[in-house]
């Protein structure tokens, strides 16, 4: 599919529709006048987890693997419901088991089975939990904890419910698109571990500190630094076959890209003199189209030729993007939109006038759009038509 031609036509359709319908199907453009920016967004010991199962009282799950309890659910609107009524740190879908996994704020991992019961998969507490990265198929996850004093990385396997620690000098990790391998960067080199054979190979000598990894395509890794509107944020790609580096973004400030796992596209945020710009880019980071709204890449999902985004109704004057989002200085109230790439149709699928939603970490499951609400850290489900 010629994405560049498609998106150019899509943007033209959006403009025409916006004029005729008065903006209902057009995503809000946040004015940059007056300096408007936007907010963006080990020690392991068994313990007993307490989870709110009713929305009012509390129920208890013991650390025994066979212990289960009824999955909480609370209707918020006709289409929006709370799927997990207790704080969620991260969640993911295990496509092999067709089940939903989530980690609570202590790093304990729970599975929601097909019969809506819960099962504790790991009762171990991860102190100083900073990040959990699941594999694309959900059969593995890497946790970064003991942060920042003694940062530790460990690999969780859903099939064995066990943890495997990485070397103490590990800096960043990422799973391959097929979930069969994991690349990790330490203070001397880039390495790749085969998750089937457990064989580790050194791929490239490197001594970079503070780089994040993202394995977007079979033969390509993305290396990026923490984004800030105050500094240039270079993004590099590394071809695993040719062992060559290239530039995806250079001389740009505050660059964040959320890459699609199913389409060769990404949502890119950058900043020029603290003015935010949101762009649809191809797999090489080249601009396909400037989007006519402002949001944070982590609030969007590109999957199966559709784009879903939480779009703020208003952005406070003076917000610095992406810095203020990561620091949680402010919160958005989102509308949620769906854009169909082949047809160019844009629909508002949720209006945030009745429920305060600041959506991030969007995923699709069984005809529902799932996301974590930053207001309460609970997992919400929005039924799609």
PEDA-V20522 format. One record per pair of residues at least 24 apart in sequence whose ideal C-beta (glycine too) atoms are under 10 Angstrom apart, sorted by the first residue. I is the first residue (numbers start at 1). GAP is how many residues later the second one is. Records with the same first field share a line. If there is no record, write none. Layout:
I = GAP, GAP
This chain:
1 = 262, 263, 304, 340, 341
3 = 260, 261, 262, 277, 278, 279, 280, 285, 286, 302, 338
4 = 276, 278, 282, 283, 284, 285
5 = 283
6 = 282, 283, 299, 335, 336, 337, 338
7 = 258, 273, 275, 280, 281, 282, 283, 284, 332, 334, 337
8 = 280, 281
9 = 280, 334, 335
10 = 270, 278, 279, 281, 297, 329, 330, 331, 332, 333, 334, 335, 336
11 = 269, 277, 278, 279, 280, 281, 333
12 = 277, 332
13 = 330, 331, 332, 333
14 = 275, 277, 278, 279, 325, 330, 331, 332
15 = 277
16 = 328
17 = 327, 328, 329
18 = 274, 328
23 = 325
24 = 322, 323, 324
25 = 312, 314, 319, 320, 321, 322, 323
26 = 266, 267, 311, 320, 322
27 = 251, 264, 265, 266, 267, 268, 280, 282, 284, 308, 310, 312, 319, 321
28 = 264, 265, 266, 267, 283, 284, 285, 286, 287, 307, 309
29 = 249, 262, 263, 264, 265
30 = 246, 248, 262, 263, 264, 265, 281, 282, 283, 284, 285, 289, 291
31 = 263, 284, 286
32 = 240, 241, 242, 243, 244, 245, 262, 283
33 = 242, 284
34 = 283, 284
35 = 238, 239, 240, 282, 283, 284, 285
36 = 238, 239, 240, 258, 278, 279, 280, 281, 282, 283, 285
37 = 192, 217, 234, 237, 238, 239, 257, 278, 279, 280, 281, 282, 283, 284, 285, 286, 287, 288
38 = 191, 231, 233, 236, 237, 238, 240, 256, 257, 258, 274, 277, 278, 281, 282, 283, 284, 286, 287, 292, 294
39 = 257, 273, 276, 277, 280, 281, 282, 283, 284, 285, 286, 287, 288, 289, 290, 291, 292, 293, 319
40 = 187, 189, 214, 216, 229, 236, 255, 256, 257, 258, 259, 279, 280, 281, 282, 283, 284, 285, 286, 287, 288, 290, 292, 320
41 = 215, 228, 254, 255, 256, 257, 258, 269, 280, 281, 283, 284, 285, 286, 287, 290, 291, 317, 318, 319, 320, 333
42 = 65, 82, 83, 84, 85, 86, 87, 101, 102, 103, 104, 105, 108, 109, 110, 111, 112, 121, 123
43 = 81, 82, 83, 84, 85, 102, 103, 107, 109
44 = 63, 78, 79, 80, 81, 82, 83, 99, 101, 102, 108, 110, 119, 121
45 = 78, 79, 80, 82
46 = 62, 74, 76, 77, 78, 79
47 = 59, 61, 76, 77, 78
48 = 60, 72, 75
49 = 37, 55, 57, 59, 61, 69, 71, 74, 76
50 = 36, 54
51 = 33, 34, 35, 36, 53, 57, 59, 67
52 = 30, 32, 33, 34, 35, 326
53 = 32, 33, 65
54 = 31
55 = 27, 30, 31, 323
56 = 29
58 = 28
59 = 27, 59
61 = 43, 47, 49, 57, 58, 59, 62
62 = 58, 61
63 = 45, 57, 59, 60, 61
64 = 55, 56, 59
65 = 46, 54, 55, 56, 57, 58, 96
66 = 53, 54
67 = 50, 51, 52, 53, 56
68 = 42, 43, 44, 45, 47, 48, 49, 50, 51, 52
69 = 41, 48, 49, 50, 51
70 = 45, 46, 47, 48
71 = 29, 39, 41, 42, 44, 45, 46, 47
72 = 44, 46, 306, 307
73 = 43, 308
74 = 304, 306
76 = 278, 279, 281, 297, 304, 305, 306
77 = 273, 274, 277, 278, 305, 306
78 = 305
79 = 270, 271, 289, 290, 302, 303, 304, 305, 306
80 = 256, 269, 270, 274, 275, 277, 288, 289, 293, 300, 301, 302, 303
81 = 287, 298, 299, 300, 301, 302
82 = 291, 294, 296, 297, 298, 299
83 = 29, 282, 285, 287, 288, 295, 296, 297, 298, 299
84 = 26, 28, 34, 286, 288, 293, 294, 295, 296, 297
85 = 291, 293, 294
86 = 24, 290, 291, 292, 293
87 = 285, 289, 290, 291, 292
88 = 273, 284, 285, 288, 289, 290, 291, 292
89 = 37, 40, 41, 42, 43, 54, 283, 288
90 = 39, 41, 42, 43, 44, 51, 53, 271, 282, 289
91 = 41, 43, 47, 270, 272, 274, 279, 280, 281, 288
92 = 40, 41, 42, 43, 44, 45, 46, 47, 48, 49, 66, 269, 271
93 = 41, 43, 44, 45, 270, 271, 272, 273, 277
94 = 40, 41, 43, 44, 45, 46, 47, 64, 65
95 = 40, 41, 42, 43, 44, 84, 270
96 = 41, 42, 43, 62, 63, 83
97 = 40, 41, 42, 61, 62
98 = 40, 267, 268
99 = 39, 59
100 = 38, 263, 265, 266, 270, 279
101 = 31, 33, 37, 38, 40, 55, 57
102 = 30, 270, 277
103 = 26, 29, 31, 38, 40, 53
104 = 25, 273
105 = 24, 272
107 = 25, 36, 38, 47, 49
109 = 32, 34, 47, 49, 52, 54
111 = 47, 50
112 = 267
119 = 42
120 = 41
121 = 35, 36, 37, 40
122 = 34, 35, 36, 39, 40, 41
123 = 38
124 = 30, 32, 39
126 = 26, 28, 30, 37
127 = 25
128 = 24
131 = 41, 42, 81
132 = 24
133 = 39, 40, 41, 42, 49, 80, 81
134 = 24, 41, 45
135 = 39, 40, 41, 42, 43, 44, 45, 46, 47, 60
136 = 39, 40, 41, 42, 43, 44, 79, 125, 126
137 = 38, 40, 41, 42, 43
138 = 41
139 = 36, 40, 41, 56
140 = 24, 35, 39, 40, 42, 55
141 = 34
142 = 24, 28, 30, 31, 32, 33, 40, 42
143 = 30
144 = 26, 27, 28, 29
153 = 31, 33
155 = 27, 29, 38, 40
157 = 38
164 = 29, 31, 34
166 = 25, 27
167 = 24, 33
171 = 35, 37, 38, 39, 40, 41, 42
172 = 36, 37, 38, 39, 40, 41, 42, 51, 52
173 = 39, 40, 42
174 = 38, 39, 40, 41, 42, 47, 48, 49
175 = 38, 39, 40
176 = 39, 41, 42, 45, 64
177 = 38, 39, 40, 41, 43, 84, 85
178 = 37, 40
181 = 34, 37
182 = 31, 33
183 = 30, 31, 32, 38, 55, 57
184 = 29
185 = 24, 25, 26, 27, 28, 36, 38
190 = 31, 33, 48, 50, 53
192 = 29, 48
203 = 35, 37, 40
204 = 34, 36, 39, 40, 41
206 = 32, 39
208 = 28
211 = 25
213 = 25
214 = 43, 44, 45, 52
215 = 25, 44
216 = 32, 41, 43, 44, 45, 48, 50, 67
217 = 42, 47, 66
220 = 26, 28, 63, 64
221 = 24
222 = 26, 35, 37, 44, 61, 63
223 = 25
224 = 24, 25, 31, 32, 33
225 = 30
226 = 30, 96, 97, 100
227 = 25, 26, 27, 28, 29, 30, 42, 43, 44, 70, 94, 95, 96, 98, 99
228 = 25, 26, 27, 28, 43, 92, 93, 94, 95, 98
229 = 24, 25, 26, 40, 41, 42, 43, 44, 45, 46, 47, 90, 91, 92, 93, 94, 95
230 = 24, 41, 44, 90, 93
231 = 92
233 = 24, 36, 37, 38, 89
235 = 33, 50
236 = 49
237 = 46, 47, 48
246 = 38, 39
247 = 37, 38
248 = 33, 35, 36, 37, 38
249 = 32, 36
250 = 35
252 = 25
254 = 66, 67, 68, 69
255 = 30, 42, 67
256 = 40, 41, 42, 65, 66, 69, 70
257 = 24, 28, 40
258 = 38, 39, 40, 41, 42, 43, 44, 51, 104
259 = 24, 26, 38, 43
260 = 40, 41, 42, 43, 44, 45, 47
261 = 40, 41, 42, 102
262 = 39, 40, 41, 42, 43, 44, 102
263 = 39, 40, 41, 42, 43, 44, 78
264 = 38
265 = 37, 40, 42, 76
266 = 31, 34, 36
267 = 24, 28, 29, 30, 31, 32, 33, 34, 35, 40, 42
268 = 29
269 = 25, 26, 27, 28, 29, 31, 52, 53, 56
270 = 51, 52
271 = 49, 50, 51, 52
274 = 44, 45, 46, 47, 49
275 = 46
276 = 39, 43, 44, 45, 46
277 = 44
278 = 31, 33, 43
280 = 27, 59, 61
291 = 48
292 = 54
293 = 42, 44, 53
294 = 27
295 = 26, 30, 37, 39, 42, 64, 65
296 = 25, 26, 29, 30, 36, 62, 63, 64
297 = 25, 63
298 = 24, 27, 28, 61, 62, 63, 64
299 = 26, 33, 35, 37, 59, 60, 61, 62, 63, 72, 75
300 = 37, 39, 59, 60, 62
301 = 37, 58, 60, 61, 62, 63, 68, 69, 70
302 = 37, 39, 60
303 = 59, 60, 61, 66
304 = 37, 60
305 = 34, 35, 36, 37, 38
306 = 32, 33, 34, 35, 36, 39, 58, 78
307 = 30, 31, 32, 33, 34, 39
308 = 28, 29, 30, 31, 41, 51, 54, 55, 56, 61, 63, 74, 76
309 = 25, 26, 27, 28, 29, 30, 50, 53
310 = 24, 25, 26, 27, 40, 42, 47, 48, 49, 50, 52, 59, 61, 63, 64
311 = 24, 25, 26, 37, 41, 48
312 = 40, 46
313 = 38, 39, 40
325 = 33, 35, 49
328 = 30, 46
330 = 28
331 = 25, 26, 27, 42, 43, 44
332 = 24, 25, 26, 27, 28, 42, 43
333 = 24, 25, 42
334 = 24, 25, 26, 37, 39, 40
335 = 24
336 = 26, 33, 35, 46
338 = 31, 44, 46, 47
347 = 37, 38
349 = 33, 34, 35, 36
350 = 30, 32, 33
355 = 25
357 = 25
